[in-house]
Amino acid sequence: MAHYVTCSICKKRFDRDKYPAVLTSSRRYAHAICAGVLSEEEKKKEEERIELETYIIKLFNLKHMDGKITL
């Protein structure tokens, strides 16, 4: 039995029984390849955010990031 779903990332339809799929939310699926690309992008953004916070702390001679400083 075919289970056609739409990839939540690339928006292409595919059969989740024939191709590797990842559950992205309660009823949404994505290609395993698309989900891997998304997680790499999220990791890169998180690393860049941490670097920026470290730079701001050093620049303003702070002990930690304050709620008044928003990125």
mmCIF file of the N, C-alpha and C atoms, coordinates in Angstrom:
data_MODEL
# 
_entry.id   MODEL 
# 
loop_
_atom_site.group_PDB 
_atom_site.id 
_atom_site.type_symbol 
_atom_site.label_atom_id 
_atom_site.label_alt_id 
_atom_site.label_comp_id 
_atom_site.label_asym_id 
_atom_site.label_entity_id 
_atom_site.label_seq_id 
_atom_site.pdbx_PDB_ins_code 
_atom_site.Cartn_x 
_atom_site.Cartn_y 
_atom_site.Cartn_z 
_atom_site.occupancy 
_atom_site.B_iso_or_equiv 
_atom_site.pdbx_formal_charge 
_atom_site.auth_seq_id 
_atom_site.auth_comp_id 
_atom_site.auth_asym_id 
_atom_site.auth_atom_id 
_atom_site.pdbx_PDB_model_num 
ATOM 1   N N  . MET A 1 1  ? 0.842  -1.178 0.000  1.00 0.00 ? 1  MET A N  1 
ATOM 2   C CA . MET A 1 1  ? 0.000  0.000  0.000  1.00 0.00 ? 1  MET A CA 1 
ATOM 3   C C  . MET A 1 1  ? 0.885  1.238  0.000  1.00 0.00 ? 1  MET A C  1 
ATOM 4   N N  . ALA A 1 2  ? 0.615  2.156  -0.859 1.00 0.00 ? 2  ALA A N  1 
ATOM 5   C CA . ALA A 1 2  ? 1.422  3.362  -1.001 1.00 0.00 ? 2  ALA A CA 1 
ATOM 6   C C  . ALA A 1 2  ? 0.945  4.434  -0.025 1.00 0.00 ? 2  ALA A C  1 
ATOM 7   N N  . HIS A 1 3  ? 1.905  5.077  0.595  1.00 0.00 ? 3  HIS A N  1 
ATOM 8   C CA . HIS A 1 3  ? 1.623  6.202  1.491  1.00 0.00 ? 3  HIS A CA 1 
ATOM 9   C C  . HIS A 1 3  ? 2.300  7.441  0.916  1.00 0.00 ? 3  HIS A C  1 
ATOM 10  N N  . TYR A 1 4  ? 1.568  8.153  0.078  1.00 0.00 ? 4  TYR A N  1 
ATOM 11  C CA . TYR A 1 4  ? 2.121  9.355  -0.526 1.00 0.00 ? 4  TYR A CA 1 
ATOM 12  C C  . TYR A 1 4  ? 2.011  10.516 0.454  1.00 0.00 ? 4  TYR A C  1 
ATOM 13  N N  . VAL A 1 5  ? 3.118  11.178 0.627  1.00 0.00 ? 5  VAL A N  1 
ATOM 14  C CA . VAL A 1 5  ? 3.183  12.343 1.506  1.00 0.00 ? 5  VAL A CA 1 
ATOM 15  C C  . VAL A 1 5  ? 3.951  13.446 0.782  1.00 0.00 ? 5  VAL A C  1 
ATOM 16  N N  . THR A 1 6  ? 3.846  14.653 1.293  1.00 0.00 ? 6  THR A N  1 
ATOM 17  C CA . THR A 1 6  ? 4.574  15.785 0.739  1.00 0.00 ? 6  THR A CA 1 
ATOM 18  C C  . THR A 1 6  ? 5.701  16.139 1.686  1.00 0.00 ? 6  THR A C  1 
ATOM 19  N N  . CYS A 1 7  ? 6.901  16.276 1.142  1.00 0.00 ? 7  CYS A N  1 
ATOM 20  C CA . CYS A 1 7  ? 8.064  16.632 1.951  1.00 0.00 ? 7  CYS A CA 1 
ATOM 21  C C  . CYS A 1 7  ? 7.851  18.031 2.528  1.00 0.00 ? 7  CYS A C  1 
ATOM 22  N N  . SER A 1 8  ? 8.023  18.174 3.821  1.00 0.00 ? 8  SER A N  1 
ATOM 23  C CA . SER A 1 8  ? 7.792  19.468 4.472  1.00 0.00 ? 8  SER A CA 1 
ATOM 24  C C  . SER A 1 8  ? 8.904  20.471 4.183  1.00 0.00 ? 8  SER A C  1 
ATOM 25  N N  . ILE A 1 9  ? 10.003 20.017 3.576  1.00 0.00 ? 9  ILE A N  1 
ATOM 26  C CA . ILE A 1 9  ? 11.121 20.911 3.290  1.00 0.00 ? 9  ILE A CA 1 
ATOM 27  C C  . ILE A 1 9  ? 11.164 21.302 1.819  1.00 0.00 ? 9  ILE A C  1 
ATOM 28  N N  . CYS A 1 10 ? 11.182 20.296 0.921  1.00 0.00 ? 10 CYS A N  1 
ATOM 29  C CA . CYS A 1 10 ? 11.294 20.605 -0.513 1.00 0.00 ? 10 CYS A CA 1 
ATOM 30  C C  . CYS A 1 10 ? 9.938  20.636 -1.219 1.00 0.00 ? 10 CYS A C  1 
ATOM 31  N N  . LYS A 1 11 ? 8.869  20.242 -0.533 1.00 0.00 ? 11 LYS A N  1 
ATOM 32  C CA . LYS A 1 11 ? 7.486  20.298 -1.027 1.00 0.00 ? 11 LYS A CA 1 
ATOM 33  C C  . LYS A 1 11 ? 7.213  19.351 -2.194 1.00 0.00 ? 11 LYS A C  1 
ATOM 34  N N  . LYS A 1 12 ? 8.006  18.302 -2.371 1.00 0.00 ? 12 LYS A N  1 
ATOM 35  C CA . LYS A 1 12 ? 7.765  17.317 -3.429 1.00 0.00 ? 12 LYS A CA 1 
ATOM 36  C C  . LYS A 1 12 ? 7.048  16.112 -2.833 1.00 0.00 ? 12 LYS A C  1 
ATOM 37  N N  . ARG A 1 13 ? 6.128  15.531 -3.624 1.00 0.00 ? 13 ARG A N  1 
ATOM 38  C CA . ARG A 1 13 ? 5.411  14.348 -3.166 1.00 0.00 ? 13 ARG A CA 1 
ATOM 39  C C  . ARG A 1 13 ? 6.264  13.103 -3.358 1.00 0.00 ? 13 ARG A C  1 
ATOM 40  N N  . PHE A 1 14 ? 6.189  12.172 -2.397 1.00 0.00 ? 14 PHE A N  1 
ATOM 41  C CA . PHE A 1 14 ? 6.913  10.914 -2.503 1.00 0.00 ? 14 PHE A CA 1 
ATOM 42  C C  . PHE A 1 14 ? 6.205  9.847  -1.678 1.00 0.00 ? 14 PHE A C  1 
ATOM 43  N N  . ASP A 1 15 ? 6.530  8.596  -1.966 1.00 0.00 ? 15 ASP A N  1 
ATOM 44  C CA . ASP A 1 15 ? 5.972  7.464  -1.232 1.00 0.00 ? 15 ASP A CA 1 
ATOM 45  C C  . ASP A 1 15 ? 6.898  7.156  -0.069 1.00 0.00 ? 15 ASP A C  1 
ATOM 46  N N  . ARG A 1 16 ? 6.417  7.320  1.132  1.00 0.00 ? 16 ARG A N  1 
ATOM 47  C CA . ARG A 1 16 ? 7.282  7.147  2.302  1.00 0.00 ? 16 ARG A CA 1 
ATOM 48  C C  . ARG A 1 16 ? 7.669  5.692  2.535  1.00 0.00 ? 16 ARG A C  1 
ATOM 49  N N  . ASP A 1 17 ? 6.987  4.740  1.867  1.00 0.00 ? 17 ASP A N  1 
ATOM 50  C CA . ASP A 1 17 ? 7.360  3.328  1.983  1.00 0.00 ? 17 ASP A CA 1 
ATOM 51  C C  . ASP A 1 17 ? 8.522  2.975  1.062  1.00 0.00 ? 17 ASP A C  1 
ATOM 52  N N  . LYS A 1 18 ? 8.686  3.717  -0.024 1.00 0.00 ? 18 LYS A N  1 
ATOM 53  C CA . LYS A 1 18 ? 9.743  3.430  -0.994 1.00 0.00 ? 18 LYS A CA 1 
ATOM 54  C C  . LYS A 1 18 ? 11.012 4.221  -0.738 1.00 0.00 ? 18 LYS A C  1 
ATOM 55  N N  . TYR A 1 19 ? 10.884 5.416  -0.202 1.00 0.00 ? 19 TYR A N  1 
ATOM 56  C CA . TYR A 1 19 ? 12.028 6.286  0.033  1.00 0.00 ? 19 TYR A CA 1 
ATOM 57  C C  . TYR A 1 19 ? 12.179 6.530  1.535  1.00 0.00 ? 19 TYR A C  1 
ATOM 58  N N  . PRO A 1 20 ? 13.411 6.687  2.012  1.00 0.00 ? 20 PRO A N  1 
ATOM 59  C CA . PRO A 1 20 ? 13.597 6.956  3.446  1.00 0.00 ? 20 PRO A CA 1 
ATOM 60  C C  . PRO A 1 20 ? 12.948 8.274  3.842  1.00 0.00 ? 20 PRO A C  1 
ATOM 61  N N  . ALA A 1 21 ? 12.143 8.220  4.896  1.00 0.00 ? 21 ALA A N  1 
ATOM 62  C CA . ALA A 1 21 ? 11.424 9.410  5.348  1.00 0.00 ? 21 ALA A CA 1 
ATOM 63  C C  . ALA A 1 21 ? 11.660 9.632  6.836  1.00 0.00 ? 21 ALA A C  1 
ATOM 64  N N  . VAL A 1 22 ? 11.559 10.887 7.229  1.00 0.00 ? 22 VAL A N  1 
ATOM 65  C CA . VAL A 1 22 ? 11.738 11.279 8.624  1.00 0.00 ? 22 VAL A CA 1 
ATOM 66  C C  . VAL A 1 22 ? 10.488 12.029 9.054  1.00 0.00 ? 22 VAL A C  1 
ATOM 67  N N  . LEU A 1 23 ? 9.991  11.713 10.231 1.00 0.00 ? 23 LEU A N  1 
ATOM 68  C CA . LEU A 1 23 ? 8.830  12.398 10.786 1.00 0.00 ? 23 LEU A CA 1 
ATOM 69  C C  . LEU A 1 23 ? 9.295  13.734 11.351 1.00 0.00 ? 23 LEU A C  1 
ATOM 70  N N  . THR A 1 24 ? 8.810  14.859 10.784 1.00 0.00 ? 24 THR A N  1 
ATOM 71  C CA . THR A 1 24 ? 9.259  16.176 11.228 1.00 0.00 ? 24 THR A CA 1 
ATOM 72  C C  . THR A 1 24 ? 8.326  16.792 12.264 1.00 0.00 ? 24 THR A C  1 
ATOM 73  N N  . SER A 1 25 ? 7.064  16.414 12.245 1.00 0.00 ? 25 SER A N  1 
ATOM 74  C CA . SER A 1 25 ? 6.114  16.834 13.279 1.00 0.00 ? 25 SER A CA 1 
ATOM 75  C C  . SER A 1 25 ? 5.083  15.722 13.412 1.00 0.00 ? 25 SER A C  1 
ATOM 76  N N  . SER A 1 26 ? 3.987  15.967 14.079 1.00 0.00 ? 26 SER A N  1 
ATOM 77  C CA . SER A 1 26 ? 3.044  14.891 14.375 1.00 0.00 ? 26 SER A CA 1 
ATOM 78  C C  . SER A 1 26 ? 2.480  14.215 13.132 1.00 0.00 ? 26 SER A C  1 
ATOM 79  N N  . ARG A 1 27 ? 2.286  14.954 12.034 1.00 0.00 ? 27 ARG A N  1 
ATOM 80  C CA . ARG A 1 27 ? 1.726  14.353 10.826 1.00 0.00 ? 27 ARG A CA 1 
ATOM 81  C C  . ARG A 1 27 ? 2.473  14.764 9.563  1.00 0.00 ? 27 ARG A C  1 
ATOM 82  N N  . ARG A 1 28 ? 3.670  15.274 9.685  1.00 0.00 ? 28 ARG A N  1 
ATOM 83  C CA . ARG A 1 28 ? 4.420  15.752 8.524  1.00 0.00 ? 28 ARG A CA 1 
ATOM 84  C C  . ARG A 1 28 ? 5.689  14.938 8.362  1.00 0.00 ? 28 ARG A C  1 
ATOM 85  N N  . TYR A 1 29 ? 6.029  14.674 7.107  1.00 0.00 ? 29 TYR A N  1 
ATOM 86  C CA . TYR A 1 29 ? 7.216  13.896 6.784  1.00 0.00 ? 29 TYR A CA 1 
ATOM 87  C C  . TYR A 1 29 ? 8.133  14.700 5.878  1.00 0.00 ? 29 TYR A C  1 
ATOM 88  N N  . ALA A 1 30 ? 9.401  14.275 5.829  1.00 0.00 ? 30 ALA A N  1 
ATOM 89  C CA . ALA A 1 30 ? 10.384 14.886 4.943  1.00 0.00 ? 30 ALA A CA 1 
ATOM 90  C C  . ALA A 1 30 ? 11.308 13.787 4.448  1.00 0.00 ? 30 ALA A C  1 
ATOM 91  N N  . HIS A 1 31 ? 11.930 14.026 3.283  1.00 0.00 ? 31 HIS A N  1 
ATOM 92  C CA . HIS A 1 31 ? 12.952 13.098 2.814  1.00 0.00 ? 31 HIS A CA 1 
ATOM 93  C C  . HIS A 1 31 ? 14.067 13.059 3.857  1.00 0.00 ? 31 HIS A C  1 
ATOM 94  N N  . ALA A 1 32 ? 14.694 11.910 4.007  1.00 0.00 ? 32 ALA A N  1 
ATOM 95  C CA . ALA A 1 32 ? 15.799 11.800 4.957  1.00 0.00 ? 32 ALA A CA 1 
ATOM 96  C C  . ALA A 1 32 ? 16.947 12.718 4.546  1.00 0.00 ? 32 ALA A C  1 
ATOM 97  N N  . ILE A 1 33 ? 17.162 12.866 3.246  1.00 0.00 ? 33 ILE A N  1 
ATOM 98  C CA . ILE A 1 33 ? 18.225 13.744 2.744  1.00 0.00 ? 33 ILE A CA 1 
ATOM 99  C C  . ILE A 1 33 ? 17.907 15.202 3.059  1.00 0.00 ? 33 ILE A C  1 
ATOM 100 N N  . CYS A 1 34 ? 16.669 15.602 2.827  1.00 0.00 ? 34 CYS A N  1 
ATOM 101 C CA . CYS A 1 34 ? 16.269 16.995 3.102  1.00 0.00 ? 34 CYS A CA 1 
ATOM 102 C C  . CYS A 1 34 ? 16.403 17.309 4.593  1.00 0.00 ? 34 CYS A C  1 
ATOM 103 N N  . ALA A 1 35 ? 16.022 16.395 5.443  1.00 0.00 ? 35 ALA A N  1 
ATOM 104 C CA . ALA A 1 35 ? 16.111 16.615 6.884  1.00 0.00 ? 35 ALA A CA 1 
ATOM 105 C C  . ALA A 1 35 ? 17.566 16.725 7.321  1.00 0.00 ? 35 ALA A C  1 
ATOM 106 N N  . GLY A 1 36 ? 18.466 15.991 6.680  1.00 0.00 ? 36 GLY A N  1 
ATOM 107 C CA . GLY A 1 36 ? 19.889 16.087 7.000  1.00 0.00 ? 36 GLY A CA 1 
ATOM 108 C C  . GLY A 1 36 ? 20.449 17.439 6.645  1.00 0.00 ? 36 GLY A C  1 
ATOM 109 N N  . VAL A 1 37 ? 20.035 17.986 5.509  1.00 0.00 ? 37 VAL A N  1 
ATOM 110 C CA . VAL A 1 37 ? 20.494 19.309 5.089  1.00 0.00 ? 37 VAL A CA 1 
ATOM 111 C C  . VAL A 1 37 ? 19.980 20.361 6.055  1.00 0.00 ? 37 VAL A C  1 
ATOM 112 N N  . LEU A 1 38 ? 18.756 20.240 6.478  1.00 0.00 ? 38 LEU A N  1 
ATOM 113 C CA . LEU A 1 38 ? 18.175 21.205 7.401  1.00 0.00 ? 38 LEU A CA 1 
ATOM 114 C C  . LEU A 1 38 ? 18.908 21.184 8.743  1.00 0.00 ? 38 LEU A C  1 
ATOM 115 N N  . SER A 1 39 ? 19.217 20.013 9.235  1.00 0.00 ? 39 SER A N  1 
ATOM 116 C CA . SER A 1 39 ? 19.879 19.963 10.523 1.00 0.00 ? 39 SER A CA 1 
ATOM 117 C C  . SER A 1 39 ? 21.294 20.542 10.455 1.00 0.00 ? 39 SER A C  1 
ATOM 118 N N  . GLU A 1 40 ? 21.981 20.372 9.321  1.00 0.00 ? 40 GLU A N  1 
ATOM 119 C CA . GLU A 1 40 ? 23.314 20.967 9.151  1.00 0.00 ? 40 GLU A CA 1 
ATOM 120 C C  . GLU A 1 40 ? 23.220 22.488 9.165  1.00 0.00 ? 40 GLU A C  1 
ATOM 121 N N  . GLU A 1 41 ? 22.197 23.033 8.504  1.00 0.00 ? 41 GLU A N  1 
ATOM 122 C CA . GLU A 1 41 ? 22.014 24.482 8.486  1.00 0.00 ? 41 GLU A CA 1 
ATOM 123 C C  . GLU A 1 41 ? 21.715 25.000 9.894  1.00 0.00 ? 41 GLU A C  1 
ATOM 124 N N  . GLU A 1 42 ? 20.887 24.278 10.638 1.00 0.00 ? 42 GLU A N  1 
ATOM 125 C CA . GLU A 1 42 ? 20.562 24.696 11.993 1.00 0.00 ? 42 GLU A CA 1 
ATOM 126 C C  . GLU A 1 42 ? 21.798 24.660 12.891 1.00 0.00 ? 42 GLU A C  1 
ATOM 127 N N  . LYS A 1 43 ? 22.637 23.643 12.727 1.00 0.00 ? 43 LYS A N  1 
ATOM 128 C CA . LYS A 1 43 ? 23.867 23.548 13.513 1.00 0.00 ? 43 LYS A CA 1 
ATOM 129 C C  . LYS A 1 43 ? 24.785 24.724 13.218 1.00 0.00 ? 43 LYS A C  1 
ATOM 130 N N  . LYS A 1 44 ? 24.897 25.096 11.942 1.00 0.00 ? 44 LYS A N  1 
ATOM 131 C CA . LYS A 1 44 ? 25.761 26.202 11.559 1.00 0.00 ? 44 LYS A CA 1 
ATOM 132 C C  . LYS A 1 44 ? 25.249 27.520 12.150 1.00 0.00 ? 44 LYS A C  1 
ATOM 133 N N  . LYS A 1 45 ? 23.938 27.739 12.094 1.00 0.00 ? 45 LYS A N  1 
ATOM 134 C CA . LYS A 1 45 ? 23.363 28.962 12.668 1.00 0.00 ? 45 LYS A CA 1 
ATOM 135 C C  . LYS A 1 45 ? 23.590 29.036 14.170 1.00 0.00 ? 45 LYS A C  1 
ATOM 136 N N  . GLU A 1 46 ? 23.457 27.891 14.850 1.00 0.00 ? 46 GLU A N  1 
ATOM 137 C CA . GLU A 1 46 ? 23.666 27.869 16.296 1.00 0.00 ? 46 GLU A CA 1 
ATOM 138 C C  . GLU A 1 46 ? 25.116 28.191 16.633 1.00 0.00 ? 46 GLU A C  1 
ATOM 139 N N  . GLU A 1 47 ? 26.068 27.637 15.875 1.00 0.00 ? 47 GLU A N  1 
ATOM 140 C CA . GLU A 1 47 ? 27.484 27.932 16.108 1.00 0.00 ? 47 GLU A CA 1 
ATOM 141 C C  . GLU A 1 47 ? 27.785 29.407 15.880 1.00 0.00 ? 47 GLU A C  1 
ATOM 142 N N  . GLU A 1 48 ? 27.200 29.992 14.832 1.00 0.00 ? 48 GLU A N  1 
ATOM 143 C CA . GLU A 1 48 ? 27.413 31.406 14.548 1.00 0.00 ? 48 GLU A CA 1 
ATOM 144 C C  . GLU A 1 48 ? 26.824 32.278 15.654 1.00 0.00 ? 48 GLU A C  1 
ATOM 145 N N  . ARG A 1 49 ? 25.669 31.892 16.201 1.00 0.00 ? 49 ARG A N  1 
ATOM 146 C CA . ARG A 1 49 ? 25.045 32.654 17.283 1.00 0.00 ? 49 ARG A CA 1 
ATOM 147 C C  . ARG A 1 49 ? 25.928 32.631 18.529 1.00 0.00 ? 49 ARG A C  1 
ATOM 148 N N  . ILE A 1 50 ? 26.479 31.467 18.833 1.00 0.00 ? 50 ILE A N  1 
ATOM 149 C CA . ILE A 1 50 ? 27.357 31.344 19.999 1.00 0.00 ? 50 ILE A CA 1 
ATOM 150 C C  . ILE A 1 50 ? 28.613 32.191 19.820 1.00 0.00 ? 50 ILE A C  1 
ATOM 151 N N  . GLU A 1 51 ? 29.188 32.181 18.624 1.00 0.00 ? 51 GLU A N  1 
ATOM 152 C CA . GLU A 1 51 ? 30.369 33.010 18.346 1.00 0.00 ? 51 GLU A CA 1 
ATOM 153 C C  . GLU A 1 51 ? 30.046 34.487 18.513 1.00 0.00 ? 51 GLU A C  1 
ATOM 154 N N  . LEU A 1 52 ? 28.896 34.912 18.030 1.00 0.00 ? 52 LEU A N  1 
ATOM 155 C CA . LEU A 1 52 ? 28.482 36.310 18.142 1.00 0.00 ? 52 LEU A CA 1 
ATOM 156 C C  . LEU A 1 52 ? 28.290 36.710 19.602 1.00 0.00 ? 52 LEU A C  1 
ATOM 157 N N  . GLU A 1 53 ? 27.632 35.852 20.377 1.00 0.00 ? 53 GLU A N  1 
ATOM 158 C CA . GLU A 1 53 ? 27.445 36.151 21.795 1.00 0.00 ? 53 GLU A CA 1 
ATOM 159 C C  . GLU A 1 53 ? 28.786 36.260 22.517 1.00 0.00 ? 53 GLU A C  1 
ATOM 160 N N  . THR A 1 54 ? 29.707 35.370 22.207 1.00 0.00 ? 54 THR A N  1 
ATOM 161 C CA . THR A 1 54 ? 31.037 35.415 22.820 1.00 0.00 ? 54 THR A CA 1 
ATOM 162 C C  . THR A 1 54 ? 31.742 36.714 22.469 1.00 0.00 ? 54 THR A C  1 
ATOM 163 N N  . TYR A 1 55 ? 31.627 37.146 21.226 1.00 0.00 ? 55 TYR A N  1 
ATOM 164 C CA . TYR A 1 55 ? 32.240 38.409 20.789 1.00 0.00 ? 55 TYR A CA 1 
ATOM 165 C C  . TYR A 1 55 ? 31.628 39.602 21.520 1.00 0.00 ? 55 TYR A C  1 
ATOM 166 N N  . ILE A 1 56 ? 30.307 39.617 21.658 1.00 0.00 ? 56 ILE A N  1 
ATOM 167 C CA . ILE A 1 56 ? 29.632 40.728 22.341 1.00 0.00 ? 56 ILE A CA 1 
ATOM 168 C C  . ILE A 1 56 ? 30.048 40.777 23.810 1.00 0.00 ? 56 ILE A C  1 
ATOM 169 N N  . ILE A 1 57 ? 30.123 39.624 24.463 1.00 0.00 ? 57 ILE A N  1 
ATOM 170 C CA . ILE A 1 57 ? 30.544 39.568 25.868 1.00 0.00 ? 57 ILE A CA 1 
ATOM 171 C C  . ILE A 1 57 ? 31.955 40.122 26.023 1.00 0.00 ? 57 ILE A C  1 
ATOM 172 N N  . LYS A 1 58 ? 32.835 39.731 25.106 1.00 0.00 ? 58 LYS A N  1 
ATOM 173 C CA . LYS A 1 58 ? 34.228 40.209 25.164 1.00 0.00 ? 58 LYS A CA 1 
ATOM 174 C C  . LYS A 1 58 ? 34.306 41.703 24.842 1.00 0.00 ? 58 LYS A C  1 
ATOM 175 N N  . LEU A 1 59 ? 33.545 42.151 23.843 1.00 0.00 ? 59 LEU A N  1 
ATOM 176 C CA . LEU A 1 59 ? 33.589 43.540 23.396 1.00 0.00 ? 59 LEU A CA 1 
ATOM 177 C C  . LEU A 1 59 ? 33.135 44.506 24.490 1.00 0.00 ? 59 LEU A C  1 
ATOM 178 N N  . PHE A 1 60 ? 32.050 44.164 25.176 1.00 0.00 ? 60 PHE A N  1 
ATOM 179 C CA . PHE A 1 60 ? 31.499 45.050 26.198 1.00 0.00 ? 60 PHE A CA 1 
ATOM 180 C C  . PHE A 1 60 ? 31.936 44.679 27.612 1.00 0.00 ? 60 PHE A C  1 
ATOM 181 N N  . ASN A 1 61 ? 32.837 43.729 27.740 1.00 0.00 ? 61 ASN A N  1 
ATOM 182 C CA . ASN A 1 61 ? 33.378 43.315 29.034 1.00 0.00 ? 61 ASN A CA 1 
ATOM 183 C C  . ASN A 1 61 ? 32.258 42.911 29.997 1.00 0.00 ? 61 ASN A C  1 
ATOM 184 N N  . LEU A 1 62 ? 31.390 41.998 29.521 1.00 0.00 ? 62 LEU A N  1 
ATOM 185 C CA . LEU A 1 62 ? 30.269 41.512 30.315 1.00 0.00 ? 62 LEU A CA 1 
ATOM 186 C C  . LEU A 1 62 ? 30.601 40.162 30.922 1.00 0.00 ? 62 LEU A C  1 
ATOM 187 N N  . LYS A 1 63 ? 29.823 39.772 31.938 1.00 0.00 ? 63 LYS A N  1 
ATOM 188 C CA . LYS A 1 63 ? 29.986 38.447 32.526 1.00 0.00 ? 63 LYS A CA 1 
ATOM 189 C C  . LYS A 1 63 ? 29.133 37.408 31.790 1.00 0.00 ? 63 LYS A C  1 
ATOM 190 N N  . HIS A 1 64 ? 27.978 37.855 31.297 1.00 0.00 ? 64 HIS A N  1 
ATOM 191 C CA . HIS A 1 64 ? 27.087 36.974 30.550 1.00 0.00 ? 64 HIS A CA 1 
ATOM 192 C C  . HIS A 1 64 ? 26.159 37.840 29.688 1.00 0.00 ? 64 HIS A C  1 
ATOM 193 N N  . MET A 1 65 ? 25.447 37.196 28.765 1.00 0.00 ? 65 MET A N  1 
ATOM 194 C CA . MET A 1 65 ? 24.499 37.933 27.922 1.00 0.00 ? 65 MET A CA 1 
ATOM 195 C C  . MET A 1 65 ? 23.304 38.350 28.768 1.00 0.00 ? 65 MET A C  1 
ATOM 196 N N  . ASP A 1 66 ? 22.925 39.589 28.634 1.00 0.00 ? 66 ASP A N  1 
ATOM 197 C CA . ASP A 1 66 ? 21.820 40.150 29.390 1.00 0.00 ? 66 ASP A CA 1 
ATOM 198 C C  . ASP A 1 66 ? 20.565 40.133 28.523 1.00 0.00 ? 66 ASP A C  1 
ATOM 199 N N  . GLY A 1 67 ? 19.416 40.195 29.141 1.00 0.00 ? 67 GLY A N  1 
ATOM 200 C CA . GLY A 1 67 ? 18.160 40.227 28.409 1.00 0.00 ? 67 GLY A CA 1 
ATOM 201 C C  . GLY A 1 67 ? 17.968 41.501 27.614 1.00 0.00 ? 67 GLY A C  1 
ATOM 202 N N  . LYS A 1 68 ? 18.730 42.535 27.953 1.00 0.00 ? 68 LYS A N  1 
ATOM 203 C CA . LYS A 1 68 ? 18.628 43.805 27.237 1.00 0.00 ? 68 LYS A CA 1 
ATOM 204 C C  . LYS A 1 68 ? 19.301 43.747 25.876 1.00 0.00 ? 68 LYS A C  1 
ATOM 205 N N  . ILE A 1 69 ? 20.210 42.821 25.707 1.00 0.00 ? 69 ILE A N  1 
ATOM 206 C CA . ILE A 1 69 ? 20.916 42.656 24.433 1.00 0.00 ? 69 ILE A CA 1 
ATOM 207 C C  . ILE A 1 69 ? 20.203 41.581 23.641 1.00 0.00 ? 69 ILE A C  1 
ATOM 208 N N  . THR A 1 70 ? 19.606 41.958 22.517 1.00 0.00 ? 70 THR A N  1 
ATOM 209 C CA . THR A 1 70 ? 18.906 40.987 21.691 1.00 0.00 ? 70 THR A CA 1 
ATOM 210 C C  . THR A 1 70 ? 19.615 40.864 20.356 1.00 0.00 ? 70 THR A C  1 
ATOM 211 N N  . LEU A 1 71 ? 19.597 39.663 19.827 1.00 0.00 ? 71 LEU A N  1 
ATOM 212 C CA . LEU A 1 71 ? 20.260 39.435 18.540 1.00 0.00 ? 71 LEU A CA 1 
ATOM 213 C C  . LEU A 1 71 ? 19.285 39.475 17.415 1.00 0.00 ? 71 LEU A C  1 
# 
